[in-house]
Amino acid sequence: MNYGLEEMYEGLKIDKAVFDYCKDIEGKLKERFEEIDRVAEYNQLKVLKAMQECHVSDTHFAATTGYGYNDLGRDTLEEVYAKVFHAEAGLVRPQLTCGTHALTIALSGNLRPGDEILSPVGKPYDTLEGVIGIRESKGSLAEYGITYKQVNLLEDGAFDYEGIKNAINERTKLITIQRSKGYQTRPTLSVARIGELIKFVKGIKPDVICMVVNCYGEFVETIEPTDVGADLCVGSLIKNPGGGLAPIGGYIVGKEEYVDNAAYRLTAPGLGKEVGATLGINQQLYQGFFLAPTVVAGALKGAIFAANIYEKLGFPVIPNGTESRHDIIQAVTLKSPERIIAFCKGIQAAAPVDSYVIPEPWAMPGYQSDVIMAAGAFVQGSSIELSADAPITAPYAVYFQGGLTWYHAKFGIMMSVQKLFEEKLIELV
């Protein structure tokens, strides 16, 4: 049966040349997509099993206000997260306003003056630079006498084990391991590699806290960092685990002692996890988490599709078109600001919300250079939804992620190609 797909895309301003180019590449990805679906099925069952074991009920969707004492929905959701991550405890709250906030709470709750943080995987996300004090900022950990040290990855992306060993000292209290690449072109870390790194640092200093920045990585694999020794795992609900439905929030899972420490920093000493009203959004948090494995699968397919298309067009991509995937982010080095802007125009034009808006670079808070962001999202800033962003600086790499469905992610990539094609910034060969 002819569903008129080509005509539908034509009606959405995709040229036939772009349609044919992308269709040919999509046809070669069947086996990759089938493997993604198998992982999604496993993770879907994992979440379902946890919800059943925790006896999730519609009573858990009820709203609480004020102090939020005895919020059964909140407490049960945290139990569900802990089970899925195979962790001792969880902190899942709308009061955690974003991933950076969740990380700040995890760090400040578990560090004291005189302690040192070590990043054995190089520079952290730009927004964490102010938190740690790498970039001067009011209220940074550096102002409280907490120091920071980092060991860069080797040129081939391997861990510098000798450098890490030399960097660990009596003041090293916490190791922070960023799973995804941020605004870098290094490889994303697999859960297995994270486990190897944790085993190594624990062999040197067994009592060091190993915290994994898990943003963009949840449900990409069948295991999570807490399955391979991470003491804390931190992320945002408007990324993978929110499934596109969570309107706000972050999570911290791991060893009970460290999660409790974070909770006392989030609220107040003596209060911890006992307070924090959920204001009627529990249902969205539960349902989003339930949908997350299949939503992540769609985003992964979009990332692989993008990698293969732009690789064929001659641009460096990380990961490349055949590599295994460990997060939903696709980096494409477009080599010029004009191409970055055209790419982001395409992503914005493919959005269900604000598709008529033209994104422009601007001095976004928390970043060192102008940044362009494209996102027509139902939830502001939600990067599990179709989005792309890039710092306007060499090597002019754009970072694409999300898509609540594979079909939307596919259309977004096709539209990015369309804009580059229209502006004669690429040739379809």
N, C-alpha and C positions, 0 to 999 in steps of 0.2 A: 504494500500500500504506500502511495506517495503522500506524505504528510505535508508537503510543501515547505520543508525546512529551509531550503535555499531561498525561497521567496520570502519567508519570514525574516531571515537574516538580511535579505536585501531591503526589506521594509524598515529594518533597524540600521540601515546605512552601512552595511558591510558589502564592499565590492565583491564581485564574483571571483576576481583574482585572489583576494584575501581568503574568501570562503574555501576555494579549492586548495590553496596552499595549506591551510590549517586542517582541512578534512583529511588530506593525505597523511599528515603527521599523526592525527588522532587514530587513524586506522592501524597504525603500527604499535599502539600502546595497550592492546587488549590484555596481554598477559600481565603487564605491570598493574593494570587496574584490577584484575582479578585477585592479585595478591593483596592489594590494599583492602579489597572487600573482605577477604578472609580475616585480616587483622581487625577490621571494624566489627565483624561478627563476634570474634572472641571478646573484644572489649565491651561490646553491647551486653553480652551474657555476663561479663564480670560485674558491670554496673547493676544489671537486673538482679543478680544473685545477692549483692550487697543490700539493695533496697528491700528485697524479700526477707533477708535475714534480720534486718533492722525493723521489720514490721511497719514499713511506711504506710501511713493512713491519711485519708483526707483531713483528719483532725490536725495533722502536722502543717496544713496550709493556712491555718488560722493566724490572724494578725495579732501582734502584741505591740504595746506602746510604752512610753515612759521608760522605766528601768528595764523592762523586758525580763523580769524574774520568771523562772519556770517556763521559758519558751521551748516547748517540747519539739516543735518543728525545727528550730535552730539546733538544738542539741542532737536530735536524731540525724539531721543533715551532716553534722560534723562526724557523727559515728559512721555514716555511709561513706564519706570521704576517706576516713581512716581505714575502713575495710578495703575499699578499692585500691588504695595506695599501700596496703599491708603495713600500716603505721600504727603506733600506739595511740595517737590522739590527733585531732584536727581542730583548726580554728578557721571557720568559714563565715565571713561577716560582710554585710553591706557597709559597715563602718570602715573596712579596708577599701579605700577609695580607688585604688589602682594597684598595678603590680609593683611600681616603685614604692608606694606606701607600705604594701605588705612586706617588701624586702627591708625597708627602713625599720619597721616594727620588729621583724625577726632579728635584725642586727642589733638594734639598740636594746632589745630585751635580753639579749644574751651576752653582751659585751660590757665591760666596765673600764674605767680609766686605767691606762697602763697596758691594756690588751692590744694585740695586733691582729689585723686581718691579712690573710694572704690569698691572692688570686693566682693560681698556678696555670691559668689559661689566658693570660694577657689582660688587656684593658676591659673593664666592664661596660655595660650600657652607658651611653652619654648621661642619662638622667640620674645615674648612681654616682657620677663623679662629684656632684654637689653634696650628696648624702654622706659620702665617705670623707670628703674634704680634699680630694685630688684637685678640684676646682673650688676656690674659696666661696663659701656660702654660709649664710647665717644658720646656726643650729646644726652644723655638720658634726659628724662623729669626731672629727679632728679637734673641734673646739672642746670636746670632753676628754681629750688626752688619749684617744684611740688612734693608733697609727695604722698605716696601710703599706703593704709591699706586694709587688707582683713579679711573676716570672713569665716571660713571653713564651709562646709556643715556638718550636723550631721552625725553620723555613718550610719544611715538608708537612707541617701541621702536627707533628709528634710532640709529646710532652717532653720537656727538658728535665728529666728526672734528677740529674746531678744538680741543676740549678735549684730545683724545688727542695731537694735535701739540704742544700746549703742555706736556703732562705728560712727554713723552719727553725725557730729558736724557742727559748723558754717563755717568751711573751706571745707566741703564736696561739691564739685562742680559737680562731675560726678560719676555716678554709672555705672560700666562696668559689663555686664552680658554675660558670655560666654555660648552660647547655647550647643555646642558640648563638648566632654570630653577631647580633646587633648590627651596627653600621660598620661591619668589617667584612672582609672576603675570606675569612678562615673557614674551615669545615665546621659544621655543627657536630657536637659530640654525641655519639651513640650512647645508650644506657650502658652497654658493655664496657665501653672505654671509660665512662665515668666510674664504673665499679672498679676498674683496674687502678685508676688514679686514687680513689678512696682507700683501697687496700694498701697502696704504696704509702700514703701519708699516715695512715693509722699504724703502719709498721714502724714508722719513725716516732710518732707521738700518738699513742692510743687514745688519749683523752681529748684530742682536738675535735671540735665540732665541724662536721662536714655539711655545708649547706649548698643545695643545688638550686640555681635560678632556672626554674622549669618552664618558663614562658615559651609558648609556641610549640612545646614538645609533647604535651599530654595526649595520650591515646594514639600517638604515631606508631609506637611499638606496643607489644603485648605486656611489657614490663615497664616500671617507672623507677626513677633513681632510688626510692626507698626500698626497692627490692634488691638493690646491690650495695646497701650499706650507708646510704645517705641518712644523716641524723635529722635534717630538715629539708623539706622540699617546698618551694614557694612559687606562687603564680597568681594570675589575674583571672577573674571570672568573665571579663569581657574579651578574653581570648578563648583558647580551646575548651576548657571545662564548662564554660557557661552556655555552650551550644547555641549561641546567638540570642538566647532568651533572657539571660541574666542582665539586668539593667545597670548593675554596679557590683563591685565586690572583689575580694581577693581571698586566697586560702594559704594556710600554713599547715603542713602535716609533718609528722615525724615523731621523735621521742617525746613522751609526755612532759618530761621536765623542761625541755626547750620550748615546746608549744605553750606550756603554762607561763614560762618567762615572757614570751611574746604577748600573751594575753594580758599580763599585768602591765605591760607597757602600752598596749592598745587602750585599755580602760584606766585602771588605777591600781596601785598596790592594795591588796586586800579584797579587790573586786574581781579582777580577772575575767574568766569566762561566764561569770554568773549574771552579768548585765549585758545589755545590748539588744534593744527591740528590733524586730525584723519588719515591722510596719506593713505587713501584708505581701511581701515579695517572695515568701518561701516557695510558693508553687512554681514561680518562674525559675528559681534556683534548682529545685528538684528536677523539673521537666527539662531544663537546659542541660543539666548533667546527664540525664537519661538519653538525650538526643546527641550528646557530644561525640560519641564514637563515629556515628554516621556523618555528622557535620564535618568532623576532622577528615574523614575519608574523602569527601567532596573537595575540600581545600587541598588535600594532598594530590589528588588527580589534577587539579588546576595547576599546581606547582610543577608537576612533572610535564604537563602539556606545555607550560611556558618555557621550561628548560629546553625541551626538544625543539620548539619553534625558534627560540632566539639563538640557540647553538647552531642551528642550520643557517641562520641569517649571518653567522660569523662573529657573534658577540660572546665573550667569556661569560660563563654561567657557573654558579656554585649553589648547590651541587650540579654536576653535569647531567646530561640526559639519561645516563644509565646507572648512576650511583645509587646506593641505598639511601633512604630518606630517614632523617631523625628529627625534623621539625617541619613546619608548614611554610617556611620562608624560602622564597626563591630570589637569589641575588643575580642581577643581570648588569654587567658593566657595559654601559651604552656609549661611553667614551666622549660624550659632549653634553653640556647642559641643555641644548636644544632637544636632543633625543629624550633626555629625562623628562623634560616638561611635556613633550608630545606623548610619551608613554602614560604619564599621569593624567593627561587630558582624556586619553582613551579609557582609562579605568573609571574616571569620574563620569564620563558619558555613558558608561554601561551600568550605572547605579540605579536602583529603584527610587532613591531619595536624592534630591538635588542633582539630578543628571544634567541639568541646564547650567550648572555652575562651572566656571573655568578656574581650576586651581592655579595658584601662583606661589612662588617661593616667598617665605617670610621668616623673620627672626623669632622662631618658636622658643618659648621658655624651656630651659634645661638643655639646650643644644648650643654648640659652639659656632656653627655656621648656619646660614639660611637653609631652611628645609622646605621642601614641597610635599604636600600630603594630599592624596586623593582618596576620598571615602564618602560615599553616599549611603550612610548606614542608618539602620533603625535605632541603634544605640550609639551615641556619640563616642567616637574613638575606638569602637569595637573592631579589633583587628582579626577576629575570626570571620567577620564580614569582609566582602571584597574590598581591598584597600591596597594602596601602594604609597611608599614614601621614600624620599632620598635627600641626603644633604647635598647642597649645590657646591660640591668640591671634588677635586680629583680623587679617585679615578672615574668619577661620575657613574656610580653604581646605583641602581634603583632596587628597592626591596619590595617584592610583591607577595601578598599573602591573603588567605581567606577565600570566602565564597561559601555562603550557607548551603549551597547545592553545587554539585559538579557543573551543572548546566550554566549557572550564573558565572562561575569561575571561568569556564570555557569562553563565554561571551565576552567577559572582561578582557581576556588575553587577545581575543580576536579584534576587539575594538582598539586595544593598544597598538596592534600591528596596523590596523586601518589608519590611525592617526599618523603614525610614522610614514606609512605609504603615501598618504595624501600630501604630506609636507616634503616628500621626496628625500626623506632621511634614510630610507632603506630601499633595496631592490629585492624583489621576490624572485629568488633563483633556485 
